[in-house]
Amino acid sequence: MGEAVMTTRRQADGAIVVDVRGTLDAATVDALRDALVGALHAERPAVMIVDLTFVTFMDSLGVGVLVTGYNTARETGTRFVLRNPSEFVHRQLRVTGLAEMFGLDAAPSSPQTYTP
C-alpha cells in the first residue's frame, strides 16, 4: 500500500487548495476524504481545488474519494476543481467515464506530430 502527503491551504482569493502527493489507495483515501469533507463543512469555501499534479497512482478507492469530495462540494454550494491531474489520474477518470463530470477533457490527448 502506498503513501500520500496532503496539505491544505487557503489562497488569497479564498479558495481552499488541497495538494496531494503520492498514491491514492486503501492506505491513504481516508485521510483525503477527511481533509476534503472537513474543509468543505468547516470552511464553506466558494472554490475547492484538489491539486493532483504529483499523484503517481490512484485506484478505484481514490476515484471514489474524489466523487465524495465533488458531491459534498455540490451540497455546500462549492465549486470543486481538479487541478493538473497527472496523466495516470486523468486516464483513470477517462476510463471510469468521470472526466467530464470533473470538467476534464474526456478524450485522450492527441499526440503532436511533426510534418516537414
Sequence and secondary structure as in RCSB ss.txt:
>XXXX:A:sequence
MGEAVMTTRRQADGAIVVDVRGTLDAATVDALRDALVGALHAERPAVMIVDLTFVTFMDSLGVGVLVTGYNTARE
TGTRFVLRNPSEFVHRQLRVTGLAEMFGLDAAPSSPQTYTP
>XXXX:A:secstr
   EEEEEEE TTS EEEEEEEEESTTTHHHHHHHHHHHHHHH  SEEEEEEEEEEEE HHHHHHHHHHHHHHHH
HT EEEEES  HHHHHHHHHTT TTTTT  SS         
